[in-house]
Amino acid sequence: MVKRKTHGIKEWETDLSSQTGSSQAGILHGNNKDIVAFRWVEKENNNKIMVSTGLLDAPKIEERISNGKGLLHKNGSSRSNLFSGDTENVLFTYSKMHDIRKFYNKTWYFVYSNPSNFGRILLLCGADIVKEIISQINHKIKNIQPRIRKNFIYLFVRACANVYIREINTQTIIGDMIKGEADTIYSTYLGYDEIAHHSGIRDKDSFNALKGIDRQIKRIYGANNYSKRQYNIVIQSDHGQSNGSTFKQRYDLSLKDLVHNLLPEDMKIYDELSSNEDHFSQVITLPIKDVKNLVKNKTYNAKNKYDEISTKIKSKGDNVLEYITNYKISKTKTTKKSKIGQRDAEVIVLASGNLGLIYLIQWETRLNYETMKELFPELIPGLVQHEGIGFILVNSSEHGALAIGEKGVYYLDENKVEGKNPLEDFGPNARKHLLRTNKFEYVPDILVNSVYDKHNDEVAAFEELVGSHGGLGGTQNKPFIMYPSDWKIKDEKIVGAENIHRILKENLNN
């Protein structure tokens, strides 16, 4: 398509939360405000953990971000997306899957009107399962690294994402095109993302998944010859991925373990870091846990406690750089804490690729730098002094947003750096992304971004995924958009998913 000059292709830059929840909210609805990561905690909502793919959470998120005029609100259709773009013509769309009536619709006619399709899809799924088994044996024999252990259910998750959803998408898109009634059709192909998470972005399995998607695009391209109307075809990624061994593989401890070592011994920590089953499979393997009663009855006391402490703690004009570089961390704790349930937790640690979120949920509002320094003096220096941490984001009552690294502090509001710039390797727009995120309602007490090895183009994901996205660093922030050559696209760099929404709206005239 590029060689024929029917299409142009352009890289764009994701927001800080370089994952599908944030990107699709921006692309489909033009609004991804307050979507901090794949998962986040809402302290004011009884410390509920919101999940982008949650069957109960996705509808609430869409309600927050939608103004009723999304990308698909004028006679559009949504296929296998997180959000609907304000259309009711949906299939496998997370924000609408709670309504079973929308699942059983006439769209399925395009798939099963041909009796052979069902058997064909089953055979393709079976073949994909066999390919994965062979691949796992091959990876083990050749000791291909980085590598993670994949559980049994992953065989079926991969086949579902890489084959079943792929085939359903293509058949229904072509059906919509032949019928010619939909003005705009938006669909997500999940296979590459799913496989690259588990095998890495440079693995043969991942490239084979891309080839499979390419064949679907060819089928869709050819369908224009039989459609009642000609459709413009736009191909885009809503994020990239970055490769690398996980944080736990590199340092033999998780982000939760690191936080545990830096807090008082008796503090109870709950975490959601292990994502070997991945985000997509949560819809298949388990119902989303509704945790709106998490840490119930703590909120009122916590607020009083915060108010009492925060009035006593005043800035002493201490030098932030001296504090983080000179503070000596006590000997690492060797005891491991037993598994803590969500209801009993005092700290929640979450992960979104190489982006970590630390919530001190004894307090109803976000703790500032000064308060955390006083109450938990080892926490901030202990995090940034660890070689696996690139930088953290905290908010200071005196200085505003602070990006802190091992050897330097970036006073983001003042655009002033003391010591070595901790954002040096994370792109020219890193400050802009952090300032925006720092204003989000549900930003954690401490936002943690892993180290980025620019020489090997690798990050250290806090989830157990060797291909990851969610934070800053490398190719995860560099998706693309491939568009018809006659579209009007300005030469300047496209930054943020909301600007992709604007470009699509301007050129689709809806």
VEXDREN-2710 file (C-alpha; in Angstrom, 1 decimal):
% VEXDREN-2710
k/r/px/py/pz
1/MET/0.0/0.0/0.0
2/VAL/2.9/2.4/0.8
3/LYS/4.8/1.3/-2.4
4/ARG/1.7/2.0/-4.5
5/LYS/1.5/5.4/-2.9
6/THR/-2.1/4.9/-1.9
7/HIS/-1.1/5.4/1.7
8/GLY/1.3/7.3/3.9
9/ILE/2.7/6.2/7.2
10/LYS/3.6/8.3/10.2
11/GLU/4.9/7.6/13.7
12/TRP/3.1/9.1/16.6
13/GLU/3.8/9.3/20.3
14/THR/1.6/7.8/23.1
15/ASP/0.7/9.5/26.3
16/LEU/2.5/8.4/29.5
17/SER/0.1/5.6/30.0
18/SER/1.1/3.8/26.8
19/GLN/-1.5/1.0/27.0
20/THR/-4.8/0.2/25.2
21/GLY/-7.1/1.7/27.9
22/SER/-5.6/5.1/27.7
23/SER/-4.9/5.1/24.0
24/GLN/-8.4/3.8/22.9
25/ALA/-10.1/6.2/25.2
26/GLY/-8.2/9.0/23.5
27/ILE/-8.7/7.6/19.9
28/LEU/-12.3/6.6/20.2
29/HIS/-13.6/9.3/22.5
30/GLY/-11.0/12.1/22.3
31/ASN/-10.6/12.0/26.1
32/ASN/-8.3/9.9/28.2
33/LYS/-8.1/12.1/31.2
34/ASP/-7.6/10.4/34.6
35/ILE/-6.7/7.0/33.0
36/VAL/-3.4/6.7/34.9
37/ALA/-2.5/3.2/33.9
38/PHE/-4.0/-0.3/33.0
39/ARG/-5.1/-0.5/36.7
40/TRP/-5.4/2.2/39.3
41/VAL/-6.7/2.8/42.8
42/GLU/-9.5/5.3/43.5
43/LYS/-8.9/6.2/47.2
44/GLU/-12.1/8.3/47.4
45/ASN/-14.1/5.3/46.2
46/ASN/-13.2/3.0/49.1
47/ASN/-9.9/2.3/47.5
48/LYS/-11.5/0.4/44.6
49/ILE/-9.0/-1.0/42.0
50/MET/-10.3/0.0/38.6
51/VAL/-9.2/-2.2/35.6
52/SER/-9.4/-1.1/32.0
53/THR/-10.7/-4.5/30.8
54/GLY/-13.0/-5.0/33.7
55/LEU/-16.5/-6.0/32.7
56/LEU/-17.9/-3.9/35.5
57/ASP/-15.2/-1.1/35.2
58/ALA/-15.0/-0.5/31.4
59/PRO/-18.6/0.8/31.2
60/LYS/-17.9/3.2/34.1
61/ILE/-14.8/4.4/32.5
62/GLU/-16.6/5.0/29.2
63/GLU/-19.3/6.9/30.9
64/ARG/-16.7/9.2/32.4
65/ILE/-14.8/9.9/29.1
66/SER/-17.7/10.0/26.7
67/ASN/-19.5/13.2/25.5
68/GLY/-21.8/11.3/23.2
69/LYS/-19.9/12.3/20.1
70/GLY/-17.2/9.7/19.8
71/LEU/-15.5/8.5/16.7
72/LEU/-18.3/6.0/15.9
73/HIS/-21.4/7.9/17.1
74/LYS/-22.6/8.5/13.5
75/ASN/-23.5/5.1/12.1
76/GLY/-20.3/3.4/13.2
77/SER/-19.5/-0.1/14.3
78/SER/-17.1/-1.3/17.0
79/ARG/-15.4/-4.7/16.8
80/SER/-13.2/-6.1/19.6
81/ASN/-12.4/-2.8/21.3
82/LEU/-12.2/-1.6/24.9
83/PHE/-14.6/1.3/24.3
84/SER/-17.5/1.8/21.9
85/GLY/-16.8/5.2/20.4
86/ASP/-20.4/5.9/21.2
87/THR/-22.0/3.4/18.9
88/GLU/-24.5/0.7/19.8
89/ASN/-23.4/-1.5/16.9
90/VAL/-20.8/-3.5/18.9
91/LEU/-19.2/-6.9/19.1
92/PHE/-16.7/-8.0/21.7
93/THR/-16.5/-4.5/23.0
94/TYR/-15.5/-4.5/26.7
95/SER/-17.6/-1.4/27.7
96/LYS/-20.8/-3.1/26.3
97/MET/-20.2/-6.7/27.2
98/HIS/-22.1/-6.5/30.4
99/ASP/-25.2/-6.2/28.2
100/ILE/-25.8/-9.7/26.8
101/ARG/-28.4/-8.4/24.4
102/LYS/-25.7/-6.5/22.5
103/PHE/-23.6/-9.7/22.2
104/TYR/-26.3/-11.6/20.4
105/ASN/-26.9/-9.5/17.3
106/LYS/-27.2/-9.8/13.5
107/THR/-23.4/-9.3/13.1
108/TRP/-22.9/-13.0/13.7
109/TYR/-24.7/-13.7/10.4
110/PHE/-21.5/-12.6/8.5
111/VAL/-19.5/-15.3/10.4
112/TYR/-21.8/-18.3/10.5
113/SER/-23.9/-17.8/7.3
114/ASN/-21.2/-20.0/5.7
115/PRO/-21.4/-23.4/7.6
116/SER/-17.7/-24.2/6.9
117/ASN/-16.5/-21.1/8.8
118/PHE/-17.1/-22.7/12.2
119/GLY/-15.0/-25.8/11.4
120/ARG/-12.3/-23.7/9.7
121/ILE/-11.9/-21.5/12.8
122/LEU/-11.8/-24.5/15.1
123/LEU/-9.0/-26.1/13.0
124/LEU/-7.1/-22.8/12.9
125/CYS/-7.3/-22.5/16.7
126/GLY/-6.1/-26.1/17.1
127/ALA/-3.2/-25.4/14.8
128/ASP/-2.3/-22.3/16.7
129/ILE/-2.2/-24.3/20.0
130/VAL/0.1/-26.8/18.4
131/LYS/2.3/-24.0/17.1
132/GLU/2.6/-22.6/20.7
133/ILE/3.5/-26.0/22.2
134/ILE/6.2/-26.4/19.6
135/SER/7.4/-22.9/20.2
136/GLN/7.7/-23.4/24.0
137/ILE/9.7/-26.6/23.4
138/ASN/11.9/-24.7/20.9
139/HIS/12.5/-21.8/23.3
140/LYS/13.4/-24.1/26.1
141/ILE/15.8/-26.2/24.0
142/LYS/17.6/-23.2/22.5
143/ASN/17.3/-21.3/25.9
144/ILE/16.0/-18.2/24.2
145/GLN/16.1/-15.2/26.5
146/PRO/14.3/-13.3/27.8
147/ARG/11.7/-15.9/28.5
148/ILE/8.8/-16.3/30.9
149/ARG/7.0/-19.4/32.1
150/LYS/3.6/-19.6/30.4
151/ASN/0.7/-21.4/32.1
152/PHE/-1.6/-24.0/30.5
153/ILE/-4.5/-21.5/30.0
154/TYR/-2.2/-19.4/27.8
155/LEU/-2.5/-21.9/25.0
156/PHE/-6.2/-21.2/24.7
157/VAL/-5.8/-17.4/25.3
158/ARG/-3.3/-17.2/22.5
159/ALA/-5.5/-19.2/20.1
160/CYS/-8.5/-17.0/21.0
161/ALA/-6.7/-13.7/20.6
162/ASN/-4.6/-14.7/17.6
163/VAL/-7.1/-16.7/15.6
164/TYR/-10.7/-16.7/16.9
165/ILE/-11.0/-13.0/17.5
166/ARG/-8.9/-12.3/14.3
167/GLU/-11.3/-14.3/12.1
168/ILE/-14.4/-12.9/13.7
169/ASN/-13.1/-9.3/13.2
170/THR/-12.3/-9.9/9.5
171/GLN/-15.5/-11.6/8.7
172/THR/-17.7/-9.0/10.4
173/ILE/-15.7/-6.1/8.9
174/ILE/-16.1/-7.5/5.4
175/GLY/-19.8/-8.1/6.2
176/ASP/-20.2/-4.5/7.2
177/MET/-18.4/-3.4/4.0
178/ILE/-20.5/-5.5/1.7
179/LYS/-23.7/-4.4/3.3
180/GLY/-22.4/-0.8/3.0
181/GLU/-24.5/0.7/5.8
182/ALA/-21.8/1.5/8.3
183/ASP/-20.0/4.8/7.8
184/THR/-17.0/4.0/10.1
185/ILE/-15.8/0.6/11.3
186/TYR/-13.1/0.4/14.0
187/SER/-11.6/-2.9/15.1
188/THR/-8.7/-4.1/17.2
189/TYR/-6.5/-7.1/16.2
190/LEU/-5.1/-8.6/19.4
191/GLY/-2.9/-11.4/18.3
192/TYR/0.5/-9.6/18.0
193/ASP/0.1/-7.8/21.2
194/GLU/-0.8/-11.0/23.1
195/ILE/2.0/-13.0/21.7
196/ALA/4.7/-10.3/21.9
197/HIS/3.8/-9.9/25.6
198/HIS/4.8/-13.5/26.3
199/SER/7.5/-14.2/23.6
200/GLY/9.0/-10.7/23.1
201/ILE/8.7/-8.3/20.3
202/ARG/11.7/-9.7/18.4
203/ASP/10.6/-13.3/18.5
204/LYS/9.6/-15.4/15.4
205/ASP/6.2/-16.1/17.0
206/SER/5.4/-12.3/17.1
207/PHE/6.4/-11.8/13.5
208/ASN/4.2/-14.7/12.4
209/ALA/1.3/-13.1/14.2
210/LEU/1.9/-9.9/12.3
211/LYS/1.9/-11.8/9.0
212/GLY/-1.4/-13.3/10.0
213/ILE/-2.8/-9.8/10.6
214/ASP/-1.3/-8.6/7.3
215/ARG/-3.3/-11.4/5.5
216/GLN/-6.5/-10.1/7.1
217/ILE/-5.8/-6.5/5.9
218/LYS/-5.3/-7.9/2.4
219/ARG/-8.8/-9.6/2.7
220/ILE/-10.3/-6.4/3.9
221/TYR/-8.5/-4.4/1.1
222/GLY/-9.9/-6.8/-1.5
223/ALA/-13.5/-6.5/-0.1
224/ASN/-13.6/-2.9/-1.4
225/ASN/-14.0/-4.4/-4.8
226/TYR/-17.3/-5.9/-3.9
227/SER/-18.6/-3.2/-1.5
228/LYS/-21.6/-1.0/-2.4
229/ARG/-19.3/1.9/-1.4
230/GLN/-15.6/2.5/-1.2
231/TYR/-14.1/2.6/2.2
232/ASN/-10.9/4.3/3.2
233/ILE/-8.6/1.9/5.1
234/VAL/-6.6/3.2/8.0
235/ILE/-4.2/1.0/9.8
236/GLN/-2.8/2.1/13.2
237/SER/-1.3/0.8/16.4
238/ASP/-2.6/2.3/19.6
239/HIS/0.7/1.7/21.3
240/GLY/4.0/0.0/20.8
241/GLN/5.9/-2.5/22.9
242/SER/9.3/-2.5/24.5
243/ASN/11.3/-5.7/25.0
244/GLY/13.4/-6.8/28.0
245/SER/13.7/-9.2/31.0
246/THR/11.3/-8.4/33.8
247/PHE/12.2/-6.5/36.9
248/LYS/11.9/-9.7/39.0
249/GLN/14.0/-11.7/36.5
250/ARG/16.8/-9.1/36.7
251/TYR/16.9/-8.4/40.4
252/ASP/15.3/-11.4/42.0
253/LEU/12.6/-9.3/43.7
254/SER/9.3/-7.7/42.6
255/LEU/8.3/-4.1/43.0
256/LYS/6.2/-5.2/46.0
257/ASP/9.3/-6.8/47.6
258/LEU/11.3/-3.6/47.1
259/VAL/8.5/-1.5/48.6
260/HIS/8.2/-3.9/51.5
261/ASN/11.9/-3.6/52.2
262/LEU/11.6/0.2/52.5
263/LEU/8.5/0.4/54.7
264/PRO/8.0/-0.4/58.4
265/GLU/7.9/-4.2/59.0
266/ASP/4.3/-4.3/60.1
267/MET/2.8/-2.5/57.0
268/LYS/0.5/-4.8/55.0
269/ILE/1.0/-4.7/51.2
270/TYR/-1.3/-6.0/48.5
271/ASP/-0.1/-6.2/44.9
272/GLU/-1.3/-7.0/41.4
273/LEU/1.9/-7.5/39.4
274/SER/1.9/-11.0/38.1
275/SER/0.3/-10.8/34.6
276/ASN/1.4/-14.0/33.0
277/GLU/-2.3/-14.6/32.0
278/ASP/-2.2/-11.1/30.5
279/HIS/-4.9/-8.4/30.4
280/PHE/-6.9/-9.9/27.5
281/SER/-7.4/-13.2/29.2
282/GLN/-9.1/-11.7/32.2
283/VAL/-12.3/-11.6/30.2
284/ILE/-12.0/-15.3/29.4
285/THR/-10.5/-16.9/32.6
286/LEU/-12.2/-15.0/35.5
287/PRO/-14.9/-12.5/36.4
288/ILE/-13.5/-9.2/37.5
289/LYS/-13.4/-8.8/41.2
290/ASP/-15.5/-5.9/42.4
291/VAL/-13.5/-4.4/45.2
292/LYS/-15.5/-1.4/46.0
293/ASN/-15.6/-2.4/49.7
294/LEU/-11.8/-2.6/49.8
295/VAL/-10.4/-1.3/53.1
296/LYS/-13.9/-0.4/54.1
297/ASN/-14.4/1.8/57.1
298/LYS/-10.8/3.1/57.0
299/THR/-11.5/6.2/54.9
300/TYR/-12.9/8.5/57.6
301/ASN/-10.2/7.7/60.1
302/ALA/-7.5/7.9/57.4
303/LYS/-8.6/11.4/56.4
304/ASN/-8.5/12.6/60.0
305/LYS/-5.0/11.0/60.3
306/TYR/-3.8/12.7/57.1
307/ASP/-5.2/16.1/58.2
308/GLU/-3.6/15.8/61.6
309/ILE/-0.2/14.8/60.2
310/SER/-0.1/17.1/57.3
311/THR/-0.7/20.2/59.4
312/LYS/2.3/19.3/61.6
313/ILE/4.7/18.6/58.7
314/LYS/6.1/21.8/57.2
315/SER/8.7/22.1/54.5
316/LYS/12.1/22.7/56.1
317/GLY/13.7/23.8/52.8
318/ASP/15.7/20.6/52.7
319/ASN/17.6/19.9/49.5
320/VAL/15.8/17.1/47.6
321/LEU/19.0/15.9/45.8
322/GLU/21.0/15.7/49.0
323/TYR/18.2/13.7/50.6
324/ILE/18.0/11.1/47.9
325/THR/21.7/10.7/47.3
326/ASN/23.0/10.8/50.8
327/TYR/20.3/8.9/52.7
328/LYS/21.6/5.5/53.8
329/ILE/19.1/2.6/53.5
330/SER/19.1/0.1/56.3
331/LYS/19.9/-3.5/55.6
332/THR/17.4/-5.2/53.3
333/LYS/14.8/-7.3/55.2
334/THR/15.1/-11.0/54.6
335/THR/11.7/-12.1/55.8
336/LYS/8.9/-12.4/53.3
337/LYS/5.5/-11.3/54.1
338/SER/2.5/-13.7/53.8
339/LYS/-0.1/-13.0/51.1
340/ILE/-2.3/-10.1/52.1
341/GLY/-5.8/-9.7/51.0
342/GLN/-7.1/-6.5/49.5
343/ARG/-9.4/-5.8/52.4
344/ASP/-6.5/-5.9/54.9
345/ALA/-4.0/-3.9/52.9
346/GLU/-2.5/-0.6/54.0
347/VAL/-0.4/-0.3/50.8
348/ILE/-1.4/-1.3/47.2
349/VAL/1.3/-1.8/44.5
350/LEU/0.1/-2.1/40.9
351/ALA/1.9/-2.5/37.6
352/SER/1.2/-1.5/34.0
353/GLY/4.1/-2.8/32.0
354/ASN/7.2/-0.9/33.3
355/LEU/5.0/1.6/35.1
356/GLY/4.5/1.0/38.8
357/LEU/1.9/2.6/41.0
358/ILE/2.3/2.8/44.8
359/TYR/-0.8/3.8/46.9
360/LEU/-0.6/4.4/50.6
361/ILE/-4.3/3.8/51.2
362/GLN/-4.3/4.7/54.9
363/TRP/-4.8/8.2/53.6
364/GLU/-7.8/9.3/51.6
365/THR/-5.9/11.8/49.5
366/ARG/-2.5/11.7/47.7
367/LEU/0.4/12.1/50.1
368/ASN/3.0/14.8/49.2
369/TYR/6.7/14.4/49.1
370/GLU/7.3/16.1/52.4
371/THR/4.8/13.9/54.3
372/MET/6.2/10.7/52.8
373/LYS/9.7/11.8/53.7
374/GLU/8.7/12.4/57.3
375/LEU/6.7/9.2/57.7
376/PHE/8.6/6.8/55.5
377/PRO/12.1/8.2/55.2
378/GLU/13.6/5.2/53.4
379/LEU/10.9/4.9/50.7
380/ILE/11.8/7.6/48.2
381/PRO/15.6/7.3/48.3
382/GLY/15.4/3.5/48.5
383/LEU/13.3/3.4/45.3
384/VAL/15.5/5.8/43.2
385/GLN/18.7/4.3/44.5
386/HIS/17.7/0.9/43.1
387/GLU/19.4/0.2/39.7
388/GLY/16.1/-1.0/38.2
389/ILE/14.3/2.3/38.7
390/GLY/14.6/5.0/36.1
391/PHE/12.7/7.7/37.9
392/ILE/9.7/8.3/40.2
393/LEU/7.0/11.0/40.1
394/VAL/5.9/12.6/43.4
395/ASN/4.1/15.8/44.3
396/SER/5.7/18.3/46.6
397/SER/3.7/20.9/48.6
398/GLU/6.6/23.3/48.1
399/HIS/7.9/22.5/44.6
400/GLY/5.0/20.8/42.8
401/ALA/5.7/17.9/40.5
402/LEU/9.1/16.2/41.0
403/ALA/10.7/13.6/38.8
404/ILE/13.4/12.0/40.9
405/GLY/16.2/9.7/39.7
406/GLU/19.3/8.2/41.4
407/LYS/21.5/11.2/40.6
408/GLY/19.1/14.1/39.9
409/VAL/15.8/15.9/40.4
410/TYR/13.7/17.5/37.8
411/TYR/11.5/20.3/39.2
412/LEU/8.8/19.9/36.5
413/ASP/6.7/22.9/37.3
414/GLU/9.8/25.1/37.3
415/ASN/11.4/23.3/34.4
416/LYS/14.6/23.1/36.4
417/VAL/17.1/20.2/36.8
418/GLU/19.4/19.7/39.8
419/GLY/22.1/17.1/39.2
420/LYS/21.6/14.6/36.3
421/ASN/18.3/14.9/34.4
422/PRO/16.3/11.7/35.3
423/LEU/14.2/12.1/32.2
424/GLU/17.2/12.3/29.8
425/ASP/16.6/9.0/28.1
426/PHE/12.8/9.1/28.0
427/GLY/12.2/11.5/25.2
428/PRO/11.8/15.2/24.7
429/ASN/8.1/15.2/25.8
430/ALA/8.6/13.3/29.1
431/ARG/8.2/16.4/31.2
432/LYS/5.0/17.3/29.4
433/HIS/3.6/13.8/29.9
434/LEU/4.5/13.8/33.6
435/LEU/3.0/17.2/34.2
436/ARG/-0.3/16.1/32.6
437/THR/-0.4/12.9/34.6
438/ASN/0.4/14.6/37.8
439/LYS/-2.9/16.5/37.5
440/PHE/-5.0/13.3/37.1
441/GLU/-7.4/12.6/39.9
442/TYR/-6.2/9.0/40.5
443/VAL/-2.4/9.5/40.2
444/PRO/-0.7/7.3/42.9
445/ASP/1.3/8.7/45.8
446/ILE/4.4/7.5/44.0
447/LEU/4.5/6.7/40.2
448/VAL/7.5/4.5/39.3
449/ASN/9.0/4.1/35.9
450/SER/11.6/1.3/35.4
451/VAL/15.1/1.8/34.0
452/TYR/15.4/2.1/30.2
453/ASP/18.5/0.7/28.6
454/LYS/18.7/2.8/25.4
455/HIS/21.7/0.8/24.0
456/ASN/19.7/-2.4/23.9
457/ASP/16.3/-0.7/23.7
458/GLU/15.0/-2.6/26.7
459/VAL/12.9/-1.9/29.8
460/ALA/12.3/-3.9/33.0
461/ALA/8.6/-4.6/33.3
462/PHE/7.1/-4.8/36.8
463/GLU/4.6/-7.4/35.3
464/GLU/5.8/-10.8/34.3
465/LEU/5.8/-9.9/30.6
466/VAL/8.9/-9.7/28.4
467/GLY/7.2/-7.5/25.9
468/SER/5.5/-4.7/27.7
469/HIS/3.9/-1.3/27.5
470/GLY/2.4/1.2/29.9
471/GLY/5.1/3.6/30.9
472/LEU/8.0/5.5/29.2
473/GLY/11.0/4.1/27.4
474/GLY/11.7/2.8/23.9
475/THR/9.4/1.6/21.2
476/GLN/6.3/1.2/23.5
477/ASN/5.9/5.0/23.0
478/LYS/6.2/4.8/19.2
479/PRO/3.1/3.5/17.4
480/PHE/2.2/4.4/13.9
481/ILE/-0.8/5.5/11.7
482/MET/-1.1/4.5/8.1
483/TYR/-3.6/6.7/6.3
484/PRO/-4.8/7.4/2.7
485/SER/-2.4/9.6/0.8
486/ASP/-5.0/12.3/0.2
487/TRP/-5.7/12.9/3.9
488/LYS/-4.5/16.2/5.3
489/ILE/-1.9/15.4/8.0
490/LYS/0.3/18.1/9.3
491/ASP/4.1/17.6/9.3
492/GLU/4.6/18.2/13.0
493/LYS/4.9/15.3/15.4
494/ILE/1.6/13.8/16.7
495/VAL/1.7/13.5/20.5
496/GLY/-1.1/11.9/22.4
497/ALA/-4.0/9.6/21.5
498/GLU/-6.4/12.6/21.7
499/ASN/-4.7/14.1/18.6
500/ILE/-5.2/10.8/16.7
501/HIS/-8.9/11.2/17.4
502/ARG/-8.8/14.8/16.1
503/ILE/-7.0/13.7/12.9
504/LEU/-9.5/10.9/12.3
505/LYS/-12.5/13.2/12.9
506/GLU/-11.2/15.9/10.6
507/ASN/-10.6/13.5/7.7
508/LEU/-13.7/11.3/8.3
509/ASN/-15.9/14.4/8.6
510/ASN/-17.8/13.1/11.5
END
